[in-house]
């Protein structure tokens, strides 16, 4: 080509655009969660660290903390009233979680299979929206031995009055019933939301095979509801161990410590007897117990496994 008088033009380099790295959203996410992290650090992390330190001290709120090592832990483990409070709390947990879960499953199944009324769901949620102190006071007035509506009705009918809050055998079952009434609607809605995630063709296939409602519930609904069931049981377990307000406004731990749950005993040690270090020790032990129970629950239920996948 050079002999023909044509000049050779240099080849142009084709510049391939470099792939741009996507801008990370880490700073934006941190900006939005910063208030939550700040609130968590102030109201949860700092009190937890402070309480852990107090558990190794003799602190009465009236003097500076004095380091005593593990003396508080040894004293709590040998405290018969502490173990009695734990036993009372455990009885309440079994009654409350058991009754609340069974009734909530029944209500959710009825809503899912029979009706999906928004009005019904709103009505079920109303007791959960009322503060626990108000719920306790309302039921205290209803079930009071002398002036309560229930006992006045029984007296009018010629029946003996029932000491719902004054009978040691009935105090914890009564408190369990009150909190079951208050929270069962919310729990039922959680189960109902889980049932809505189950494919409808699964129920249609079961109906074609001739499965009845009970068999469909135990063979299809309940196994596929396992992740939601695990969540509800864990949350209900932790919430039941934290029962305080209903006891404080109704029985105040009585009669004869029959309803003195562990949270109320911790409150008494801290703010009635001013044994802040001792109360902090019981709180730390309660956290450890709840952590172990939650871990066992999740392992037994295998909450991370879902048959819907």
Buried (B, 14 or more C-beta within 10 A) or exposed (E): EEEEEEEEEEEEEEEEEEEEEEEEEEEEEEEEEEEEEEEEEEEEEEEEEEBBBBBBBBBBEEEEBEEBEEBBBEBBEEBEEBEBBBEBBBBBBEBBBEBBBEBBBBBBBEBBBEEEEEEBBEEBEEBBEEEBEEBBBBBBEBBBBEEBEBBBEBEEEEEEBBBBBBBBEBBBBBBBBBBBBBBBBBBBBBBBEBBEEBEEEBBEEBEEEEBEEEEBBEEBBEEBBBBBBBBBBBBBBBBBBBBBBBBBBBBEBBBEBBBBBBBBBBBBBBEEEBBBBBBBBBBBBBEEBBEEBBEEBBEEBEBEEBEEE
